[in-house]
């Protein structure tokens, strides 16, 4: 049969099908139509995928019919429960095909499989059009029963007469073992873990096994053989090819030849002969072998076979369903050089294995490639797969490997990724055997990846030659034994409004503020993450949506579902123009939302328009009201957007020209004042002549001489709605105060004089200063700035009476002995320790420092009062 979709193309092509709406026979129902009676030309289109080459077949043709997969709990590795679900789903979904085939002599069901929910069918292609299978409910794909083959190289040396091999660079044992065992540190792992695999079972699916070889030990119940249809064959263990015996020896073989060949010699070997004497087999034989292994309670499946150059969707399910039943699944990567891979090795869930030689170099024929998940697998890719990954997963010795010979009691030397894979399978058996608790296959895979190493000079990240690196048995048994038990979190992220799934959502997992994992949802909005036991925060975030977070507690062996619903965000994207439609660039745009009292005072964001007058506020929560407050060149406008919807809302803000004939005065009252040092004075800022009221104002006042006077307080009058400046909660440590205030409903329309604010100053020392307005003063009503006719500031004169002003209370200090120094700091009429304390407490007071000459008790510094003056005052007691 010809192959199709070579060179990294998907296996199955969709052909246009036509289907009839048919009744399925049941109790009281009409009989289903024979497949050979289906008229393709008159039917409606179907989305069933049919292999294109099958449409040209004639005569008796063998097909694999793939049905929709079971929706099982992918994180539950309970074998019995998983198998029960898979079988029940297969029986239910395949029932219609079985019934219709029973009434049609042109269709015969050869076998049925639950591991991938498939049926092997022979059909008379002259009588039954392939499109007829599109009329069967639940059918997903129709394709050939593909042929598979062993994965051996064509150029590697074989037939070596060496009985033992060189020691690799990480060797730790002096026992006579193969170089492969030394390279992966198997002897050290045996010693450290105190196990050689006892209590575990590894199933090898291959060409058979020579049970008479002295290094092979297999129980009678651990053997099975399957024919090309996947039906069991009554036979005894045998191997007329040699591949299966060699692979089996590397997994569990002994040392009868004088060389230890098996990685896990005390593990139990199971073997399913799924390949013939030429090393060839079929998908149906693989399905049968995997089902047999699962039902015979094995821990590891080792497959050194595959379909080269293909990406079989059915392989996804054979691997994932096996893993969901608690099985660690190992497959050789293939021997078609870099840039290629085979199925099932190219399924992400498989632990695929590349081959190295005794010098830790990857053999040239070892397959490997970087896989872009969506491009390669499309919608078939499960949600928990990464966007890209590499084949192989890891590498292991596979060149000139010594193991059991099927033609005699000695050793045979073979090369290929077939020889590398059993090294990984054996180490998996060691890890499972050494662990105190059950080892989850997902966690064990992580241990292989984390412990792998590469020779110097190789890239740190996984690549298509080494994968994550060469395996190390010692580190793996350590990691698997110490791995925290945990579980899996899965879920779906949907749109809160449409309830549709959202693809490409970033899902982050955090614990105590630390980022643990980041994944993206699949095209179906799904994600899955394996986690250690603990408490986590799961957050979903996507462009155009408000993020959502939920907490989850993971307990040992448990699966939790955390599905999140995201609220779509809205965008305010508009323009600011004048009354003639001209763009106003550099306009200040403030976005406000309601506060707890329902007023628009909470600032969401601020920005300036670009040269075209455009502004954009993105990622805004929908269903809320917003206000846009715009100020430009002394002009102001406020517009409201109610109940913002998802998508883009495009308001246009029109800021009108100012009216030239409406003039007002802005002044400080009083306009002049004489103050004593230490005295405070309050001034009103008043707008005169603003009969139409005031919506807002912007200006700045400053002191001309901040050495003699300072701002002490500021208060806004008339309860304004919006205050951008000043910050009333901060200290007034500047010589200027900026105002940007929106009055709202308190605009005082009809009032000739409107009080805007009060400022208080404090006199520091003798001299003069003024409070002045900066040149740009904007007072606005209904988007129109008033014309400022007159600005009036205030002039201040600060007198210096005899002695300093009051420091504590209202009484100024007194000079009790006439020496010009004021010992009575509190002004109480007597000098006590309390005056010393008062001077110390007010050492940094402006009045004290501005009157330093009156407190120069130490007679050291005339212009500064220091702690030495406090000490000198204390000494006078």
N, C-alpha and C positions, 0 to 999 in steps of 0.2 A: 504494500500500500504506500502511496506517496505521502511524504510529509509536507506540511505547509506552515506558513508563517514562521519561517526560519529567521535567524539573526535578530533576536530580541524583539520579536513581534508576538502578540498574544496568540494563544493557541486557537481559539475558536472564532470563526467569522459568523456574522449574523446574516442569514439569508432571509428574504421576505417570505414569510409563511402566511398561509390562509387557514383559518379555522372555522369549524362549524360550532354553533352553540349546541352541545350534545347533552342529553340526559345520561346520568350515571345510574346503572341498574342498582336497585336497592329494594327494600321491602315496599311492595306496592308500586314501584316505579317501572318505567319502561326500560328495556334492555339497551345498553350502550351500542353505538354503531360500530361495526367492524372497521378496523383500520384500513383494510383493503378496499372498503367501500367509500372512503372519504374522497370527495371531489375537491381537489385543490383550487381549481380555477374559480369556483364560485364563493369561496370563503373570505372571511375578514382577516386582516393582518394579525400576526402574533409576534410576541417578543421572544419566543424560544430560539435559542442559538443552535444552529445546525452546522456541522462541519461542511464546508463548501464542497470538498471532494466527494462527499457521500451522495450528493445530488446526482452524480454521474454514474453511480454504482448500478450494476445489473446482476441478476441472479441472487443466490443466497449470500447475504451479507451479515456480518457480526457487528453489533452496535453496543455501546454503553449509553444507557439513558440516565442522565443525572437529574435528580429531583431537588426541589427546594430544601434547604438545610433546616434542621431543627433549631429552634431558639432555646438553647439550653443555657444553664448557668455556667459561663466560661471560667469562673473562678472556683468552682466546686470540683475538687479532684477526687471525690468519692467514686470509686470505680463502678460499683454495682448500680448506683443511682444514675450515673452517666450512661452506662450501657442500656439500662432499662428505658431511659428517655429516647436514646437513639433508635433502639429497636421498635419502640412503640410508634415513633414518628415515621419510620420507614414503612412499617406495615400499613399505616393509615394512608400515607401519600401514594404508595405504589399500588393500592388496592384497585384503582380504576384500570390501570394498565394490565394487571393480572386478569381481571374479569374480561376485558376486551380481547386479550390474547387467547383466552380459553375458547372464545367463540370464533376464532379466526385462524384457519390452518396456514395462513401466510406469515404468521408471527408466532414465535416460540420463545418463552423465557427460559434461558439457560441457568441463570443464577440471580440471586438478589443479595445486596450488601447493605448493611446498616452503617458501616464506618464512614461512607460518603453519601449514603442514601442514593444508591444506584442500582440499576438492573442491567444484566447482560442479556441481550436479545439477539436471536437470529431472525432475519426477515427476508422474504422474497421481494427483492427490490423491483422486480418487474411488475409486481402486483400492488405493492404498498409504497406510495410516495413518501419520502423522508419527512415531508411537511406534515404528514398525517399525525406524527407524534406531537405536533403542536396543538392538537385537539385534546390531548390528555391533560387533565388538571394536574398542576404541580410540576410538570416537566420544565426543566430549566435549560438543559443542554443535551445534544445528541452528538456523539463523536465515536471514533474508532476505539477498539480495545487495544490501545497502543502497546507496542512491543518495548520491553526494557532489556537492558543488558548490564553485565558486570562492568565495573569501572577499573580497568587495568591499563597501564601505559603500553605503548608500542615500542619505545626506545630505551627504556631503563634496563640495566643489566639484570639478568636472571640466571639461575642455575649455579650460583656460587657454591664453592665447596667449603667455605668457612663454616665452622661449627659455632663460633661465637664472634661477636663483633666489637669494634672499638668503643671505648668509653667516651661518652659525650662530655661536654665541659661542665655539666652540673652533676656529675656522678658522685654518689656518696656510699656506694657499696662495692665490696671486692668480690661478691658472688658472680658466677658466670651467668650472665643474662644477655639478652639481645641488646644491641645498641639503642633500639627504640625504647626499651624499658629504662635504660640508663638515662637517655635524653629527657624523658618525662619524669625522672626521679621516682619511679615506682618503688624501688627497694627502700628508699627513705620513707615513703608514704606507708609501706607495710609496717615499718618499725614504729613510726610516729603514731599511727592510728591503731596499731595492734590488730590489724585485720588484713586479710587478703581477699575479702569479698564475701565471706561467709554470710549466709542468710539472704542473699540477693539472687535474682535470676535475670540473665541476659538472653534475649531472643535474637538470634541471627537469622535473617531472611536471605537465603542465598541458594547455591547450587546443591546443597546437601552437606553431609559431614561423614567422614570415615570414622565410625565408632570404634574400629579395631586399632586405630593408632594409639600407641602407648601414652601419648600426651593428651588424648581426648577422653573425657568422661562425660557421658550423657545418659540420663535416665530414659527408660523406654517411653514413659508418658510425655517426655519433653521433645518428642519427634512428631513431625507432620509433613505430608507432601500434598501438593495441590496441582491439579492439571491446568491446562490453558484456560478453562472456564472458571477456575477457582473452586472446583469440586475436590473434596479430599480423596486421596489415593491410599489404599491400604498397602503399606510397605514398611520395610525396616530401614534404619539409617544407612545411607550410602551416598557416595559422591563420585561420579565418573568424570567430573571436570577438574576438581581440585581447589577451585576458588573458595568455596564455602568452608572446606576443611582448614585452609590457610587462615581465613578470617576468624573462624571459631577458635583456632589455636591461639591467636593473638589476644583474644578476649579472656579465655579461661584455661588455656593450655598449661601443662605441667613442665617438668624438667627431666623426663625419662631419657632424653637424648644427651643429657649432660648440660644442656643450656635451658634456662628458664625462659619460656616463650610467652606465657600468658600474663597479662597485667593483673588479673583478678583470679588466680588459680583455684581459689576456694569458693568462688561463685558457682551457682548452678548454670549449666548451659542448656538452652532450649534452641531447637533449630527447625525452621520451616523451609522445606525445599520448594521454592517458588520459581526456580529457573531450571531449564533442561540441561542436558549434558553438553550443550554448546554455549551455555551461559546466557541463554535468552529466555525471556518470559513475557508476561503481559500484565496490564494494570489490574485485571481481575484477580490474578494470582497474588499481586501485592495486597489488594484489598483483603483477600482471604487470609493471607499470612498475618496481617496486622490484627484482624478480628480474632484469629486463633491465639495470638500472643496476649491480647488483652484478656480474653476469657480464661487463659491459663496463668493469670496472675503474675506476669513477668514485671520487672522493674524498669528494664531498659530494652529498647528495640534498636538493633544495629543493622542498617541497610547499606550495603556497598553496591547498590544498583540504582538505576535511574533512567529517565528519558532525557537524553542530551539535547540542548538547544531549545527546550520547550518550557513554557510557564503554565503548568497544568493547574487550572482552578480547583479541580477535584483534589489535588495534592494538598491544598490548603486545609481541607476538611479532614483528610486522613491523618494529617499531623496534629492539627488542633484538637480533634476529638480524642486522639490517643493521649495527648498531654492532659486533656481534661479528665481522662480516666486515671491520671497519676503516673503516666509513663514518660520517661526521659527518652526523646527521639533523636537518634544520631543518623546522619546520612553523609556519604562521600560526596564531595563537590563535583567530581567528574574529571576527565583527563583530556579536555579539548582545548587546552591553553587558556591564557588570560583573555578576558572579554567574553567568556562563555560560562554557562552553568547548566545544571540539569535539575529536573524535578524528581523528588521533592526537596533536594538540597537548596533550591533557590526560594523556598518558602521561608519567610522570616522566622517562624516559630521553630524550624528545624535547627539543630546544632549541626551545621555543615562543616566538613573537615577538608582542608587542603593538605598537601604532602610536602615534607622536608626530607633532606638526606642527613647523613651522619655528621655533616658539617653545618647543619642548621640552615642550609640554603633551600629555598623553595624550588622544587623541580619545575622545569620549563613547561611541562604538559599539564601541570596542576591548574584546574579551572578556577576562575574567579572573576568577579565583575562588581561594579558599583550599580546598584539597582535604584532607579527612581520609582517609588511606589506607585504613584498615580499613573505615570506614563506606561509602566509595565503591566500593572494589574488592574488599573481602572477601578470601577466600583466594586470589584470582587475583594479588594484589600480590606481586611478587618480594621475596625476603628482604632485599635491599640497599636497598629503598626506605625513605625516612624515614617517620615516623608522620604527618607532614603536610608539604605543600609548596604552592607557589603556581603558578598559570598567569597570566601568561606567565613564562618563564624570564628573558627580557630584553626590552627595547623598542628600536625603531629607527624612523627616519622612514618614515611611511606615508600621510601626508595630502598630496594634491596633488603627487604625485611625477611628475616628468618622465621618460619613457623611450620606447622605440621604439614607433611606431604601425604597426599591421598594415595600415592602409589607405593608406599613403603613406610617403615617405622622411623625414617630419618626426617630431615628438615628440607624444606623447599624455600627458595628465595624468589620473592615476587615484588613487583613495584606497582604503585598506583594509589590514588586516594582511597581505593578499596582497602589497602593495607593500613592507611592512616586512621580511618574511621574506627576500627576496633580498638585502637589504643584509647580513644576518647570513651568508648563504651565501657571498657574495662575500668578506667578511672572513675566513671560515674558509679559503677558497682562498688568501688572502694569507698567513695564518698557516702553513698546510701548506707553501706554496711557500718561505717564508722560513726554515723550521726546518732545522737541519743534519741531524737524524735524523727517522725516521718519527714522526708525531704521533699518539698514541693519542687516539681520539675522546673518551674519558672525561676525559683531561687537558685537551684543548682546550675542552671544556665548562666545566671549572673556570676556565680562563683568561678565558672570556667573563664568568663570574659575578664573578670577582675584580676585573676591570678596569672593570665597569659603574659608571656614576655617575648621580646624581639631582640635579635642581635643588634649590636651597635651600628648606628648609621641608618637604621630603618625608621620610617615615620612613626611617630607616637600614636597617631590616630589609627583606627581600623582601616585596613587597605585590602585590595583585591588579591594580594599574594598571601600574606600571613593572617588576614582577618585581624582579630585582636592580638594574636601572637601564638607562640608555641605553648602547649599546655604544660602545667607543672602539677603533678599528682600530689606532691606534699602540700603545696599551698591550697589546692582544691579541697582536700580532705579537711584541712584546717578551717577553711572558709565555710564549708558546708556544715561542719560540726558546730561552728560558732554563730552561724546565721540566725538572727532573731526570727522567731516564728512571726508570721503576720498574715495578711490577707490581701484582698484586692478591692479597689474602688472602681466601679464602672458607672456610667451614666450617659444621659443625652442632654445636650444643650439646645433649647428651643427658643423661638421668638415668642414673647409674652402675648403679643397681639394675634399673630396668625397661627401660633402653636407649631409652625413648621420648624424642622431641624435646621441648625446653623452650622455650616461647614467652616473649617479653618479657625475655630475659636481657640484661643490660647488658654489652656487650663493649667493653673499652677497649684502645687501642693506645698503648703508650708507647715512647719511645726515649731512653735515658740519663736516665730519670726524668722526662722531659717528656711530658705528655699530648699525643698527636697526633690521635686521633680517638676518638669514642664513638658506637656504634651499638647497636641492639637487634635481637634475633633475631625472625624472622617467626613466624607460627603454625606453621611447619614446623621451627622451631628453627634456621633458617639465617641467615647474615650474609655480607656481602661488603664489603670496604674496599679502595679504591685507595690505594697508598702509593708514595712515592719509594723508590729503591734504598736499602737500609740494613738494620740489625738492629733488631728490635722485640720487645717483650714483649706477648703477647696474653693478656688476662685476662677470664674470664667470671665474672660475679657475679649471683646472683639470691636473692631472699628465700627462706629455707628451705633453702638449699644452701651448702655450703662452696665458696668460690671456687677456680678452677683457673687456672693460668698456664702458657703455653708460649712458647718463643722461636722466632722465625722470621727467616730471612735472605731479603730480597727483592733479586733481581738484575734487571737491565734486561730488561723484556719478559717476565718470568717470572710464572707463577701458582703460588701455594703454597696448600696446604690445611692448615688448622689446626682440627681438630675437637676439642672438649673435652668431657670427661665429668665431671659434677658429682655429688659425694656429697651425698645429702639430709641435712640437719641435724635433730637432735632437740631436744625441749624437755622440761625438768623443771619441772613446774608443780604445786606441792603446797600443803599447809596444815600449819601447826604448831598443835597443840592440846595441852591438858593431859589427864590421865587420865580426866577426865569429858567430854571432847569439846569443851571450851570453847576458842575461838580465842585464841591468844597473839599479840598484836600487838607490834611492835617487837622481835621475836626476831632475834638475829644469826644469819644463815645463811651458812655458808661452803661453797663447792663445791670439792672437791678431786679431783685426778686423780693417777694413779700417776707417780712419778718414775722415773729411770733404774734404780733398784734395785727397782722394783715396789711401793714404799711410797706411801701416799696423803699426800704432803707438798706437792705442787705446787698452789698456789691458782689456780683458774680464775677465780673471781669471788666477790664478797661483796655481801650486801644485807641489808636488814631487812624483816621481814614487815609488811604493811599492817595496818590495824585489824581486818581479818577473819582475820588469821593467814596470808594467802596470800603465796606467793613464786613467782617465775618466772625460770628461767634458759633463755634461748632461744638458737638458733643454735649448738647443741653438736654437734661431730663424733660420728657414730654409730659403733657397734661397739666402744666403749670402756667401761671401768668408771669409775664416779664414786662419791664419798662425800659425803654431806651432813652437815656438823658444825653443830649448832644449840645455841646458848646463850641462855637466857632466864631472867632473875630468879634467877640462881644455880643454874639447872638446865641439864643438858647431855644431848644425845642425838646419836648417830652412826648413820646407816643407809647401806647400800650399794646402788647400782643397777648391775647387771651388764649388759654388752653392750647399751648404749642403742640403741634402734631409732629409725628415722625417725618423725616425728610427735610426739605428746605423751604423756609418761609422767607419771602423777599420784601420786607417793608422799604419804603422810600421816605426818608425824613427830609422835610422841606423847612429850611431855616430862612426866614424872611429878612429883608434889608431893614436896618434901623430907621426909625422916623426922625427926621432932622429937626422938626419943630416942637418936640416934646423935651423940655429941659428941666433938670432938677439940680439942687445943690446937695452936696454931701459934706458934712462938717462934724468936727469933734466939739463937744460941749463939756465944760467951758473951754473957750479958745485960749485962755491963759490962766496960769495959777502960780502962786508963790508958796513954797513948801519948806518945812524944816527938814533937816537931815533925819532920816528914820521915819518920816511921815509917809502915809499912803494917800493917794488921790485917785478917784474913779472918774472916768470920762465916758460919755455916751457918744456912739456913732449914730448920727441921725441923717435920714434922707428927707429933704424938704421939697415939696412940690410934686411928689409921685402920686398924684390923685388916682391914677388907674390901678394902684397897688403894685406890689413887687413880687414876682415869681422867684427871683434868685439874684444873687450878687457875687461878684468876684473882685477882690482887690487885696492890697497888702499895705500895712502900716509899719513904720520903723522909727527907731530913736536915732536922733542925730548925735547924741553923746551918751553912750551907755556906761560911761565911767561914773556919772553923777546920778543916774536914774536907771531903773530896770523895770521890765514888765513883771508884775506880781500875780496877775489873774486876768482871765478873760471869760466872759459869759455871753452866750447868744440869747437874744430876747425873742419873744413871740413864738417859741416852740417850733422851730423850723422842721420841715419834713425830712430833708436830706442834708447831711453835713459831710462834705468831703474834707474840708479844712476849716478851722484848725483841729488838731487832735486834742480834745478837751481832757483826755486822761493822761497826757504827758506833761512833764514839767516845762515851764517857760524859761528855757535857758538860752534864748536867742534874742537878738536886738530887733527882731521883726516878727510879725504875725501875719500869715496869709489866710484869707477867707475865701471859701468856695461853698456857698450855701444855697439850698433850694427851699423856698418858703412853703410851697404847697398850698394848702387851703388857707393858711394864715397870711394872705397877701396884703391885708389891710386896704383893700380898695376903698377909695373915698376919703382916706386920711391924708391930710396935708403934710403931716410929719410922721414918719415911721422910724421907730427906734430899731436899729439893726443889731447892735451889740454894745457891751460895756467892757472897757479895759481898765485895769488898775495898775498904777505904777508906784514904785517905792523909791524915795530919795535916799541916795547913798552918801553923797558928800556935797559940799558947797560947789555951786557952779550953775550952769544953764544948759538946757537941752530942749528939743522940740519933738513932737509926735507928728510925722508927716505921712501923707498918702503917696504911694508910688504913682508914676504917670498914668498907668493903665487901670482905670476903674470902670467896671461893668456892672450896671444895675439894670435888670431885665424884667419886662412884663409881657406875657403872651408872646414869647419868642422875640420881642423887639427890645433892643437896648435903648435906655434913655440917653439923651445927650447930656453930658455933665457940664453944667454952666459954671459952677464954682466949687472948688475943693478948699476946705478950711481945716487945717490941723490945729495943734495947740502948742503954745510956748510955755516952758516951765522954768522957774527960777528957784534955786535951792539955797536958802540962807543957812549960815552956820552960827548958831547962838553959842554963848559961853558954855563950854563943856559938851560932852557927847549927848545924843538923845537917849531915850529909854532903851534899855536892852532887855530887862526883865520886867514885865508888867508895864504900867504907865508912868512910873516915876523914873526920871533920869538919874544917872550916877551923880554922887556928890564928892567934892574935894573937902574932906573934914579938917585938914590941917593947913590948907592954903599953900601947899607945895606944887600945885599945878597937876597933881596926879589924883585920880579919882578912885580912892580905895573902896568907897561905898558903892560898889557896882550895882547893887539892887535898888539904891536910892531910898533906903529905909531910915537913914539918919544915924546909923551906927555901922561899924566895921566888925564883921564876924567871919567865922569860917565859911558861912553860906555865901559870902561875896567871893571868896577864893573859888568855891565850887561853881558859882555862876560864871566867873571869867573863864574857867576851864571848859565848861559846857558850851560856851559861845565863842570859843577861840577862833572858829572859822566864820563867824557872823560878819556880814559886810559892814555893819555899823562899827563893830570893834576894830576891824582892820582899817576902815576909812578914817578912824580917829585914833590911830596908833600912838600919837604923841601923848594922849591922856592916860595911857595904860603902860607906859614905858618904865615899869618898876625896876627892871634889871639894868636899865641905862646902857643897853648894848646896841639895839637897833631902833632908830627913831621911827622908821616907816613900816614896821611890822611888829605885831604882837605875837610872841612865841611862848612855848612852855616854860622858858626861863623867866618870863615875866610873871607867870602864874606862881612859880616857885618863889620868886622874890616877894610877891604879895603874901604868900603863905608865911614867909620868914618874918613878916612885920607883925604877926599875931602876938 
